[in-house]
Amino acid sequence: MRKSPQLEGFFARVGPHSGYEWEPLPWKGVSNKVLFMDPVTGFTIELARTERGAIFPEHYHTTMQTLFIVEGRLRSGDDVIEPGTFNVIPAGEVHGPFEAEEDTIQFKVFSSLPVYILTDGSVYIYKRDGKTIPAGQLDFVRHLGGTNFISD
């Protein structure tokens, strides 16, 4: 399958995905394949894989995320997320941790550049090619779950 000339400048992996490697994320047993990224808006579509027993830590994003479970099962607290489940996670909503009860494939869409902010303040951001890199440490996360610290 040829990449359309209109996609010039975008990061896009078109066609069969068996030829694309899974990129490890910073958490053991968690990886992804970015399928599409708009370098201007950061709009991103990806597949994520969580291996059985791996834990994707509690975190939030600066952007809206959608999540569709293609295969496998994830557990978050008392909730089990099974294939065919779709969820919309608003920007700023803390979610997870997610533990894979089985190898799990997820289809995700981010409305702008994916940024993972963990509850300990660790920050990870996607590069243009979909690889995830550390982006520093935020101190204000200690206020999460409390009153609105911006208006205090």
Backbone bond lengths (Angstrom), bond angles and torsions (degrees), N, CA, C in turn:
res aa  C-N    CA-C-N  psi(-1)  N-CA   C-N-CA  omega(-1)  CA-C   N-CA-C  phi
1 M - - - 1.451 - - 1.530 108.25 -
2 R 1.326 116.32 129.77 1.456 121.44 -179.27 1.519 110.85 -86.19
3 K 1.312 115.17 145.32 1.464 121.58 173.71 1.527 107.98 -77.77
4 S 1.318 116.65 127.21 1.457 122.12 -178.81 1.526 111.11 -62.79
5 P 1.329 118.36 141.63 1.472 120.72 176.98 1.540 112.48 -58.16
6 Q 1.332 116.98 -26.75 1.465 119.95 178.52 1.527 112.46 -67.83
7 L 1.333 116.72 -14.79 1.464 120.29 179.03 1.526 112.27 -90.83
8 E 1.318 117.73 3.17 1.461 121.11 178.67 1.535 108.89 -56.43
9 G 1.311 116.62 130.15 1.461 121.27 -178.69 1.520 113.31 95.86
10 F 1.329 116.97 -19.33 1.460 121.11 176.53 1.524 108.88 -91.81
11 F 1.329 116.87 152.89 1.459 120.37 170.42 1.520 105.70 -88.55
12 A 1.337 117.07 114.36 1.462 120.16 -177.93 1.523 109.70 -142.20
13 R 1.312 114.86 130.52 1.463 121.68 174.57 1.531 106.18 -110.76
14 V 1.314 116.28 101.04 1.460 120.28 -177.89 1.519 109.73 -101.63
15 G 1.316 115.57 160.08 1.458 121.06 177.90 1.517 112.25 88.88
16 P 1.334 116.33 -167.27 1.472 121.00 -178.13 1.535 111.23 -61.10
17 H 1.304 115.54 141.94 1.470 119.45 -175.84 1.517 114.59 -99.11
18 S 1.308 116.61 1.86 1.465 118.06 177.44 1.525 111.17 -65.57
19 G 1.322 118.20 -21.97 1.461 121.50 179.57 1.511 114.65 -85.49
20 Y 1.314 117.91 -5.70 1.463 121.88 -179.58 1.527 109.58 -101.85
21 E 1.309 116.19 133.81 1.461 121.43 -179.56 1.530 110.72 -78.11
22 W 1.323 116.36 150.62 1.463 122.01 170.38 1.529 107.50 -75.04
23 E 1.317 116.87 134.25 1.467 122.72 177.86 1.531 108.59 -95.85
24 P 1.334 118.26 123.87 1.462 119.00 179.11 1.528 111.35 -65.92
25 L 1.309 115.93 136.48 1.459 121.88 172.03 1.527 107.45 -92.30
26 P 1.324 118.90 172.72 1.468 120.23 -174.51 1.538 115.20 -66.44
27 W 1.326 118.26 -4.06 1.460 121.57 -175.78 1.511 108.84 -112.21
28 K 1.328 116.59 129.02 1.460 122.81 -175.56 1.534 110.56 -53.42
29 G 1.333 115.05 129.46 1.452 120.78 177.02 1.526 114.40 82.83
30 V 1.342 117.64 8.67 1.466 121.63 -179.81 1.528 108.12 -121.43
31 S 1.342 116.25 130.55 1.462 120.61 -179.27 1.526 109.59 -147.03
32 N 1.338 115.45 170.68 1.456 118.77 -179.74 1.522 110.82 -147.28
33 K 1.332 113.92 167.52 1.461 124.17 169.08 1.520 105.18 -132.85
34 V 1.317 117.07 108.83 1.457 119.18 174.83 1.522 106.70 -74.58
35 L 1.339 115.52 126.27 1.459 121.22 -179.01 1.524 111.58 -91.69
36 F 1.341 115.60 -35.12 1.458 120.90 -176.48 1.517 109.24 -154.96
37 M 1.341 115.74 138.29 1.464 120.13 172.87 1.523 108.64 -144.89
38 D 1.333 115.32 129.57 1.459 121.68 174.48 1.522 107.09 -88.35
39 P 1.342 118.60 116.55 1.465 119.94 -175.51 1.530 113.93 -69.67
40 V 1.327 117.86 -14.25 1.465 120.73 179.23 1.526 110.89 -88.49
41 T 1.331 117.29 -51.35 1.468 120.36 -176.80 1.519 112.88 -92.27
42 G 1.346 116.78 -21.39 1.458 121.00 -175.68 1.519 113.16 84.56
43 F 1.348 118.13 -3.80 1.468 121.18 178.14 1.522 108.15 -48.60
44 T 1.352 116.84 127.77 1.461 121.47 -172.34 1.520 110.93 -135.99
45 I 1.328 115.51 137.71 1.462 123.10 172.68 1.521 106.22 -121.04
46 E 1.350 115.94 133.86 1.463 118.38 -178.70 1.512 111.60 -148.07
47 L 1.327 114.32 161.10 1.456 122.46 163.96 1.516 106.53 -103.47
48 A 1.318 116.92 138.36 1.469 121.11 175.85 1.524 107.77 -123.09
49 R 1.313 115.03 144.55 1.463 120.79 179.08 1.526 108.40 -124.73
50 T 1.317 115.72 132.00 1.457 121.64 174.33 1.521 107.01 -122.55
51 E 1.330 116.61 119.58 1.457 121.18 -177.80 1.523 110.50 -75.71
52 R 1.313 114.84 149.31 1.466 120.96 -179.95 1.534 110.39 -48.66
53 G 1.343 116.07 128.92 1.457 122.11 179.03 1.520 114.23 89.00
54 A 1.335 117.58 -16.10 1.471 120.63 179.72 1.529 109.58 -74.71
55 I 1.322 114.88 151.84 1.470 120.61 -179.92 1.521 109.09 -121.57
56 F 1.324 115.08 124.81 1.461 122.26 172.99 1.522 105.18 -91.47
57 P 1.327 119.34 117.45 1.473 121.43 -169.49 1.533 113.63 -68.32
58 E 1.316 114.40 160.79 1.465 121.83 175.16 1.528 108.66 -59.89
59 H 1.339 116.48 136.38 1.459 120.48 -175.13 1.521 109.66 -164.19
60 Y 1.326 115.19 177.57 1.457 120.79 169.18 1.514 108.30 -146.24
61 H 1.347 115.37 171.49 1.460 122.22 -178.24 1.520 109.95 -125.40
62 T 1.315 115.42 159.79 1.463 121.39 175.39 1.525 110.67 -87.79
63 T 1.318 116.72 4.77 1.459 123.21 -176.85 1.522 110.06 -137.27
64 M 1.317 116.26 160.85 1.455 119.96 174.39 1.525 109.52 -70.61
65 Q 1.321 115.64 143.49 1.465 121.71 178.13 1.517 108.61 -129.09
66 T 1.336 116.42 140.39 1.458 119.78 167.38 1.522 107.70 -109.82
67 L 1.323 114.75 153.53 1.463 121.00 -176.99 1.517 108.46 -139.73
68 F 1.330 116.72 125.50 1.458 122.64 175.00 1.519 107.35 -126.84
69 I 1.322 116.93 125.26 1.464 121.18 179.50 1.531 108.25 -84.93
70 V 1.332 115.95 116.25 1.457 121.90 -179.59 1.525 109.82 -83.37
71 E 1.333 116.14 -47.21 1.468 120.43 178.14 1.515 109.27 -152.67
72 G 1.346 115.45 156.65 1.460 121.10 179.50 1.513 112.22 89.97
73 R 1.338 115.28 -176.07 1.466 121.41 -177.98 1.518 109.52 -137.71
74 L 1.338 115.15 135.09 1.460 122.15 173.99 1.514 108.88 -114.55
75 R 1.322 115.80 146.75 1.466 121.02 174.83 1.521 108.02 -117.86
76 S 1.336 114.87 134.84 1.467 121.78 173.33 1.524 106.27 -133.61
77 G 1.327 115.33 102.90 1.466 119.50 -174.79 1.518 109.66 63.36
78 D 1.330 117.18 -125.28 1.468 121.79 179.04 1.524 112.77 -87.26
79 D 1.321 117.37 -6.96 1.462 121.21 -177.10 1.520 111.12 -89.49
80 V 1.336 115.50 135.52 1.462 121.93 172.86 1.522 106.76 -112.12
81 I 1.324 115.51 128.11 1.460 121.39 -177.79 1.527 106.97 -107.48
82 E 1.335 115.56 119.43 1.455 121.58 -172.27 1.527 111.51 -111.93
83 P 1.346 117.21 167.67 1.468 120.55 179.37 1.525 111.34 -53.49
84 G 1.329 114.11 141.13 1.456 120.40 -179.66 1.511 113.57 90.33
85 T 1.338 117.82 -4.25 1.462 121.52 179.97 1.525 109.66 -83.08
86 F 1.341 115.41 132.89 1.461 122.39 177.78 1.516 108.34 -119.41
87 N 1.333 116.52 139.13 1.466 121.24 179.01 1.524 109.06 -142.29
88 V 1.336 114.93 148.90 1.461 122.35 172.85 1.522 106.76 -114.41
89 I 1.329 116.50 126.29 1.460 121.60 -177.80 1.525 107.62 -114.42
90 P 1.337 117.50 110.67 1.472 119.71 -178.09 1.529 111.99 -65.03
91 A 1.317 115.64 154.31 1.459 121.07 175.17 1.516 109.39 -55.65
92 G 1.325 116.89 136.34 1.454 121.93 177.37 1.515 115.05 85.78
93 E 1.342 118.82 -6.11 1.466 120.46 179.92 1.525 110.07 -84.04
94 V 1.324 116.35 119.40 1.460 120.93 178.06 1.525 107.90 -70.09
95 H 1.341 116.32 130.82 1.461 120.84 179.66 1.529 109.84 -141.93
96 G 1.343 114.15 157.43 1.457 120.28 -174.81 1.522 109.54 94.34
97 P 1.310 117.35 -170.99 1.457 126.70 -4.14 1.527 110.97 -66.48
98 F 1.332 115.27 155.48 1.449 122.78 178.16 1.519 108.29 -115.09
99 E 1.324 116.53 125.54 1.461 120.92 175.37 1.514 108.49 -110.63
100 A 1.320 117.04 130.71 1.459 121.42 -179.63 1.522 109.78 -80.95
101 E 1.331 116.15 114.86 1.467 120.66 174.22 1.518 110.35 -77.16
102 E 1.322 116.26 -23.12 1.463 124.74 175.27 1.525 106.34 -141.79
103 D 1.328 117.17 163.79 1.463 118.54 170.08 1.519 106.99 -54.19
104 T 1.319 116.74 132.20 1.461 121.03 -172.33 1.525 110.49 -129.33
105 I 1.328 115.55 136.22 1.465 122.48 173.51 1.527 107.16 -114.34
106 Q 1.328 115.10 129.83 1.467 121.28 179.73 1.524 109.06 -122.70
107 F 1.322 116.27 144.08 1.456 123.24 173.97 1.517 106.21 -106.04
108 K 1.347 117.12 120.51 1.457 121.14 -174.52 1.523 110.81 -124.65
109 V 1.322 114.89 146.28 1.459 122.14 172.72 1.521 107.39 -128.86
110 F 1.330 116.35 131.87 1.460 122.99 176.14 1.529 107.63 -114.63
111 S 1.340 117.01 133.80 1.469 119.85 -176.44 1.525 112.80 -72.84
112 S 1.318 118.17 -16.62 1.463 122.31 170.35 1.528 107.75 -152.85
113 L 1.307 117.02 -172.22 1.459 121.95 -172.66 1.532 112.21 -50.24
114 P 1.340 118.12 123.56 1.463 120.21 179.35 1.530 112.36 -65.82
115 V 1.313 114.54 124.96 1.460 122.91 174.10 1.529 105.67 -127.55
116 Y 1.322 116.69 125.26 1.466 121.69 176.77 1.517 108.05 -101.12
117 I 1.331 116.74 120.82 1.459 121.74 175.94 1.517 106.89 -114.92
118 L 1.332 116.45 112.19 1.455 121.34 -179.32 1.517 109.86 -82.12
119 T 1.311 115.88 160.08 1.463 119.89 -176.90 1.521 112.87 -67.43
120 D 1.339 118.33 -14.48 1.468 120.15 174.58 1.526 111.91 -88.18
121 G 1.369 116.18 0.77 1.459 121.00 179.06 1.518 114.87 95.61
122 S 1.333 117.94 -7.34 1.458 120.71 176.94 1.525 109.61 -64.89
123 V 1.328 116.18 137.84 1.463 121.01 -177.66 1.526 109.30 -124.83
124 Y 1.338 115.21 136.10 1.457 122.51 176.56 1.523 107.81 -129.73
125 I 1.331 116.20 142.77 1.454 121.06 -176.92 1.527 109.23 -134.51
126 Y 1.322 116.76 151.48 1.459 121.66 178.30 1.526 110.33 -84.15
127 K 1.323 115.75 136.70 1.460 120.91 169.13 1.527 107.65 -83.02
128 R 1.308 115.97 171.61 1.458 121.37 -177.09 1.534 112.18 -57.63
129 D 1.330 117.81 -31.54 1.466 120.94 -178.78 1.524 112.81 -88.18
130 G 1.336 117.11 7.14 1.451 120.65 177.41 1.511 114.91 90.29
131 K 1.316 118.20 -8.37 1.462 119.54 176.58 1.528 109.39 -71.48
132 T 1.322 116.19 145.24 1.461 121.87 -177.85 1.518 109.20 -101.23
133 I 1.334 115.69 132.86 1.463 120.51 -179.41 1.528 110.01 -128.56
134 P 1.338 117.91 152.40 1.466 120.05 175.00 1.525 109.83 -65.12
135 A 1.326 115.93 141.84 1.472 120.21 -178.14 1.522 111.51 -127.02
136 G 1.328 117.06 18.30 1.462 119.21 174.90 1.513 113.70 112.17
137 Q 1.319 114.41 -164.06 1.462 123.74 -174.69 1.529 108.30 -133.60
138 L 1.325 116.73 131.05 1.466 121.43 177.87 1.520 109.61 -105.27
139 D 1.317 116.38 134.59 1.461 120.94 -179.47 1.526 112.42 -85.53
140 F 1.339 117.87 -29.91 1.459 119.84 -171.88 1.525 114.10 -69.28
141 V 1.341 118.91 -10.74 1.459 119.45 -176.72 1.527 112.43 -63.23
142 R 1.301 117.90 -17.35 1.470 119.60 178.12 1.524 110.75 -63.81
143 H 1.344 116.93 -17.08 1.460 121.62 179.47 1.530 113.15 -88.98
144 L 1.334 117.62 -6.76 1.460 119.96 -178.28 1.521 110.50 -58.96
145 G 1.302 115.43 140.76 1.450 120.72 178.63 1.521 112.60 84.27
146 G 1.306 117.53 -6.32 1.466 121.14 179.03 1.522 110.02 -97.65
147 T 1.296 115.24 -157.92 1.461 120.06 177.96 1.529 108.51 -72.57
148 N 1.312 116.06 166.28 1.452 121.41 -178.98 1.531 108.01 -68.88
149 F 1.317 116.19 104.25 1.474 119.98 -175.83 1.518 112.11 -72.05
150 I 1.314 118.73 -17.47 1.461 121.14 179.50 1.520 110.36 -71.43
151 S 1.332 118.40 -36.84 1.467 121.06 -176.12 1.522 113.70 -93.68
152 D 1.330 117.15 -2.22 1.470 119.35 178.95 1.517 112.05 -68.69
